[in-house]
């Protein structure tokens, strides 16, 4: 093969690989706001271009986009239509991996470029792992915006958790946490099993508070644990990567630590005085810090009512837990409707 054709192939595939990675990089940066993966993707993109920098001038000189027959083929094709971010991410990883494989194979056919081919082989395996990391991120269910429902049977005006959750679901709440402190495990299991069935049928995320073993038994979508409960890393080993783990935080240090530990989201509170939490209030300032500095989703909680929810929203909260304000409401659906209009 003549060198000018080798240069054209290398040029096209370096650009193709870098462009594909840039698409995924920007999705991780702007949609998921994941600093770690954004940096890894950026570094990968730079490596792909850097490895051929010594022949950049040759690549540019032999570029002939005007006469590339691929333009006509691409223009006539409709197989590149995508539906949603997951398809875009998967397609662009495939594009980048195929391009790197071409660079690798073509380089290995040329004596003075064999070493470059081996470098791209290593990059290809590195990108396989990076693809897994990104796809695991996208496969996790994100924290729905709006009201985060939490059960509290003791303060539910004589109604059962089943009745309250049924009203929450009918009102359109998309995430519900089962929080129960006063029942034996057998009763909790039977109740959680029923709630799991209800939430699954309604397409609502179901989170278990504290009890990791209960979450596993009923196949909940995840758990919410306190800072003094089971170690998050051990919980992750038990539940796997496809389950959601939320962690309560009450300070800047705890929030930053939660990110390091791999929490999928954090609880921020109590914002105001409340009967449902034993911790001292953290106030709006801490909420503002989290909204501006923490890259993972968060839910504001603690003493939030209809009269102060606007202050919480203005501080940056997009997911807000109101407990007794909902569970004690005479008309739960109407109360949720009123609260929902605040967002």
C-alpha positions as CSV (number, residue, x, y, z in Angstrom):
1,X,0.0,0.0,0.0
2,X,1.4,3.4,-0.9
3,X,2.2,5.7,2.0
4,X,-0.2,8.4,0.9
5,X,-3.1,6.0,1.3
6,X,-1.8,4.9,4.7
7,X,-1.7,8.6,5.7
8,X,-5.2,9.1,4.5
9,X,-6.5,6.1,6.5
10,X,-4.6,7.2,9.6
11,X,-5.8,10.8,9.4
12,X,-9.5,9.8,8.9
13,X,-9.4,7.4,11.8
14,X,-7.5,9.6,14.3
15,X,-10.2,12.3,13.7
16,X,-13.0,9.7,13.9
17,X,-11.7,8.3,17.2
18,X,-11.2,11.7,18.8
19,X,-14.5,13.0,17.6
20,X,-16.3,10.0,19.0
21,X,-14.6,10.3,22.4
22,X,-15.3,14.1,22.5
23,X,-19.1,13.4,22.1
24,X,-19.0,11.1,25.1
25,X,-16.7,13.4,27.0
26,X,-19.2,16.4,26.7
27,X,-22.1,14.2,27.8
28,X,-20.2,13.2,30.9
29,X,-19.2,16.8,31.5
30,X,-22.5,18.6,30.9
31,X,-25.2,16.0,31.5
32,X,-23.8,13.8,34.2
33,X,-21.3,16.4,35.6
34,X,-18.9,13.7,36.3
35,X,-15.4,15.2,36.7
36,X,-13.5,12.0,37.0
37,X,-14.8,10.4,33.7
38,X,-14.6,13.7,31.9
39,X,-10.9,13.9,32.7
40,X,-10.3,10.3,31.7
41,X,-12.0,10.8,28.4
42,X,-10.1,14.1,27.7
43,X,-6.8,12.4,28.5
44,X,-7.7,9.5,26.1
45,X,-8.6,11.9,23.3
46,X,-5.2,13.7,23.8
47,X,-3.3,10.4,23.7
48,X,-5.0,9.4,20.4
49,X,-3.8,12.5,18.7
50,X,-0.4,12.7,20.5
51,X,0.8,9.3,19.3
52,X,0.8,10.5,15.7
53,X,2.0,14.0,16.2
54,X,5.3,13.3,14.5
55,X,3.6,12.7,11.2
56,X,0.8,15.3,11.6
57,X,2.2,17.2,8.6
58,X,2.0,14.1,6.4
59,X,-1.6,13.4,7.5
60,X,-2.7,16.9,6.8
61,X,-1.0,17.0,3.4
62,X,-2.6,13.8,2.2
63,X,-6.1,14.6,3.5
64,X,-8.6,14.7,0.6
65,X,-12.1,15.2,2.0
66,X,-13.4,16.6,-1.2
67,X,-13.0,13.3,-3.1
68,X,-13.8,11.0,-0.2
69,X,-16.4,8.5,-1.5
70,X,-17.5,8.0,2.1
71,X,-19.3,11.4,2.0
72,X,-21.9,10.1,-0.5
73,X,-22.4,6.8,1.4
74,X,-22.9,8.6,4.7
75,X,-25.3,11.1,3.2
76,X,-27.6,8.3,1.9
77,X,-27.5,6.3,5.1
78,X,-30.1,6.6,7.9
79,X,-28.6,4.1,10.3
80,X,-27.0,6.8,12.4
81,X,-30.3,8.0,13.9
82,X,-30.2,7.8,17.7
83,X,-32.8,7.8,20.4
84,X,-31.5,9.1,23.7
85,X,-28.1,9.6,25.4
86,X,-27.4,5.9,25.9
87,X,-27.6,5.1,22.2
88,X,-25.4,8.2,21.4
89,X,-22.8,7.1,24.0
90,X,-22.7,3.4,22.8
91,X,-22.5,4.5,19.1
92,X,-19.6,6.9,19.8
93,X,-17.6,4.4,21.8
94,X,-18.1,1.9,19.0
95,X,-17.0,4.5,16.5
96,X,-13.8,5.3,18.5
97,X,-12.9,1.7,19.2
98,X,-13.3,0.7,15.5
99,X,-11.2,3.7,14.4
100,X,-8.4,2.9,16.9
101,X,-8.4,-0.7,15.6
102,X,-7.9,0.5,12.1
103,X,-5.0,2.8,13.2
104,X,-3.5,-0.2,15.1
105,X,-3.7,-2.6,12.2
106,X,-2.6,-0.2,9.5
107,X,0.4,1.0,11.6
108,X,1.5,-2.6,12.1
109,X,1.8,-3.2,8.4
110,X,4.5,-0.5,8.1
111,X,7.9,-1.4,9.5
112,X,8.8,2.0,11.0
113,X,5.3,2.4,12.6
114,X,4.9,-1.0,14.2
115,X,5.6,0.5,17.6
116,X,2.8,3.0,17.1
117,X,0.5,0.2,16.3
118,X,1.3,-1.5,19.6
119,X,0.6,1.8,21.4
120,X,-2.8,2.0,19.8
121,X,-3.5,-1.6,20.8
122,X,-2.9,-0.6,24.4
123,X,-5.2,2.4,24.0
124,X,-7.9,0.2,22.6
125,X,-7.9,-2.0,25.7
126,X,-7.8,1.1,27.9
127,X,-10.9,2.4,26.0
128,X,-12.7,-0.8,26.6
129,X,-12.5,-0.3,30.3
130,X,-13.4,3.3,30.0
131,X,-16.5,2.4,28.0
132,X,-17.6,0.1,30.9
133,X,-17.2,2.9,33.4
134,X,-19.3,5.3,31.4
135,X,-22.0,2.8,30.6
136,X,-22.3,1.8,34.2
137,X,-22.8,5.5,35.0
138,X,-25.6,5.8,32.4
139,X,-27.2,2.6,33.5
140,X,-27.8,3.8,37.0
141,X,-31.2,5.3,37.6
142,X,-30.7,9.0,38.2
143,X,-32.4,10.8,41.1
144,X,-35.8,12.1,39.9
145,X,-36.4,15.8,40.3
146,X,-39.3,17.0,42.4
147,X,-40.6,15.4,45.6
148,X,-38.8,12.5,47.2
149,X,-41.4,10.6,49.2
150,X,-40.6,9.0,52.5
151,X,-42.9,6.9,54.7
152,X,-43.5,7.6,58.3
153,X,-46.4,5.6,59.6
154,X,-46.2,6.9,63.1
155,X,-47.2,10.3,61.7
156,X,-49.6,9.3,59.0
157,X,-53.0,10.1,60.7
158,X,-53.7,6.4,61.3
159,X,-53.1,5.4,57.7
160,X,-50.7,2.5,56.9
161,X,-47.6,2.9,54.8
162,X,-49.3,1.0,52.1
163,X,-52.1,3.5,51.9
164,X,-49.8,6.5,52.0
165,X,-47.5,5.2,49.3
166,X,-50.6,4.4,47.1
167,X,-51.6,8.0,47.4
168,X,-48.0,9.2,46.7
169,X,-47.9,7.1,43.5
170,X,-51.3,8.3,42.3
171,X,-50.0,11.8,42.9
172,X,-47.1,11.3,40.5
173,X,-44.1,10.9,42.9
174,X,-41.3,9.1,41.2
175,X,-39.1,8.0,44.1
176,X,-40.2,6.6,47.5
177,X,-38.1,5.6,50.4
178,X,-39.4,3.0,52.9
179,X,-38.3,4.3,56.3
180,X,-39.6,2.2,59.3
181,X,-38.2,2.3,62.8
182,X,-40.9,0.7,65.0
183,X,-41.7,-2.7,63.4
184,X,-40.1,-6.1,63.7
185,X,-38.2,-7.3,60.6
186,X,-40.8,-9.8,59.5
187,X,-43.5,-7.1,59.3
188,X,-41.1,-4.8,57.6
189,X,-40.3,-7.5,55.0
190,X,-44.0,-8.2,54.2
191,X,-44.7,-4.5,53.9
192,X,-41.6,-3.8,51.8
193,X,-42.5,-6.7,49.5
194,X,-45.9,-5.2,48.9
195,X,-44.5,-1.7,48.3
196,X,-41.9,-3.1,45.9
197,X,-44.6,-4.6,43.8
198,X,-46.6,-1.4,43.8
199,X,-43.7,0.8,42.9
200,X,-42.4,-1.6,40.2
201,X,-45.8,-1.7,38.5
202,X,-45.9,2.1,38.6
203,X,-42.4,2.7,37.4
204,X,-41.4,4.4,40.7
205,X,-37.9,4.0,42.2
206,X,-38.0,2.2,45.6
207,X,-35.4,2.9,48.2
208,X,-35.0,1.1,51.5
209,X,-33.7,3.2,54.5
210,X,-30.9,1.6,56.5
211,X,-31.7,-2.1,56.0
212,X,-29.4,-3.4,53.2
213,X,-30.5,-7.0,53.8
214,X,-34.2,-6.0,53.3
215,X,-33.3,-4.1,50.1
216,X,-31.7,-7.3,48.8
217,X,-34.6,-9.5,49.8
218,X,-37.3,-7.4,48.0
219,X,-35.0,-6.4,45.1
220,X,-35.4,-2.6,45.9
221,X,-33.8,-0.1,43.5
222,X,-31.4,0.9,46.2
223,X,-30.7,1.8,49.8
224,X,-30.2,5.0,51.8
225,X,-27.8,4.7,54.7
226,X,-26.5,7.0,57.4
227,X,-22.9,8.1,58.0
228,X,-22.7,5.7,60.9
229,X,-24.4,2.7,59.2
230,X,-22.8,0.0,57.1
231,X,-19.7,1.1,55.3
232,X,-20.6,2.2,51.8
233,X,-17.9,0.2,50.0
234,X,-19.2,-3.0,51.7
235,X,-22.8,-2.1,50.7
236,X,-21.7,-1.7,47.1
237,X,-20.1,-5.1,47.1
238,X,-23.3,-6.6,48.3
239,X,-25.7,-4.7,46.0
240,X,-23.6,-4.4,42.9
241,X,-23.1,-1.4,40.6
242,X,-26.6,-1.3,39.2
243,X,-28.3,-0.4,42.5
244,X,-28.5,3.1,44.0
245,X,-26.8,4.0,47.2
246,X,-27.7,7.2,49.0
247,X,-25.8,8.5,52.0
248,X,-26.9,11.0,54.6
249,X,-24.5,14.0,55.1
250,X,-24.5,16.9,57.5
251,X,-21.3,18.8,56.7
252,X,-19.1,19.8,53.8
253,X,-16.5,17.2,54.9
254,X,-19.1,14.4,54.8
255,X,-20.4,15.5,51.4
256,X,-17.0,15.4,49.9
257,X,-16.2,12.1,51.5
258,X,-19.5,10.6,50.1
259,X,-18.3,11.5,46.6
260,X,-15.0,9.8,47.2
261,X,-16.7,6.7,48.5
262,X,-18.9,6.4,45.4
263,X,-22.3,7.4,46.7
264,X,-24.8,7.7,43.9
265,X,-26.5,10.6,45.7
266,X,-26.5,12.3,49.1
267,X,-29.1,13.4,51.6
268,X,-28.5,17.0,52.7
269,X,-30.0,18.0,56.0
270,X,-31.7,18.5,58.3
271,X,-32.2,21.9,56.7
272,X,-34.7,23.0,59.4
273,X,-35.7,21.7,62.8
274,X,-37.6,18.5,62.5
275,X,-39.0,15.6,64.6
276,X,-37.8,13.0,62.1
277,X,-34.0,13.7,62.5
278,X,-31.8,13.7,65.6
279,X,-29.1,15.8,64.1
280,X,-28.6,19.5,64.5
281,X,-29.9,21.6,61.6
282,X,-27.4,22.3,58.9
283,X,-29.2,25.3,57.3
284,X,-29.4,26.8,53.9
285,X,-25.7,27.6,53.7
286,X,-24.7,24.0,53.6
287,X,-27.3,23.3,51.0
288,X,-25.9,26.1,48.8
289,X,-22.4,24.6,49.2
290,X,-23.6,21.2,48.0
291,X,-25.5,22.7,45.1
292,X,-22.4,24.6,43.9
293,X,-19.7,22.1,44.7
294,X,-20.8,18.5,44.8
295,X,-21.0,16.7,41.4
296,X,-23.5,14.0,42.3
297,X,-27.3,14.3,42.8
298,X,-28.6,15.3,46.3
299,X,-31.9,15.4,48.1
300,X,-32.7,18.2,50.6
301,X,-34.4,17.0,53.8
302,X,-35.5,18.0,57.2
303,X,-38.3,20.3,58.3
304,X,-39.2,21.3,54.8
305,X,-42.8,22.5,54.5
306,X,-45.0,24.3,52.0
307,X,-44.1,27.7,53.5
308,X,-40.3,27.3,53.2
309,X,-39.9,25.0,50.2
310,X,-39.2,28.0,47.9
311,X,-36.1,28.9,50.0
312,X,-34.8,25.4,49.5
313,X,-35.4,25.5,45.8
314,X,-33.7,28.8,45.4
315,X,-30.7,27.4,47.2
316,X,-30.3,24.9,44.4
317,X,-32.3,21.8,45.5
318,X,-34.0,19.9,42.6
319,X,-35.0,16.9,44.7
320,X,-36.7,17.6,48.0
321,X,-38.0,15.2,50.7
322,X,-41.0,16.3,52.7
323,X,-42.0,13.8,55.3
324,X,-44.7,14.8,57.7
325,X,-45.9,17.6,55.5
326,X,-47.1,14.8,53.2
327,X,-47.8,11.8,55.5
328,X,-49.9,14.0,57.9
329,X,-51.8,15.8,55.1
330,X,-55.6,15.2,55.2
331,X,-55.5,14.9,51.4
332,X,-52.1,13.6,50.3
333,X,-52.7,13.9,46.6
334,X,-53.9,17.5,46.9
335,X,-50.9,18.4,49.1
336,X,-48.5,16.8,46.6
337,X,-50.2,18.7,43.8
338,X,-49.7,22.0,45.6
339,X,-46.1,21.3,46.5
340,X,-45.3,20.1,42.9
341,X,-46.3,23.5,41.6
342,X,-43.5,25.1,43.6
343,X,-40.8,23.5,41.4
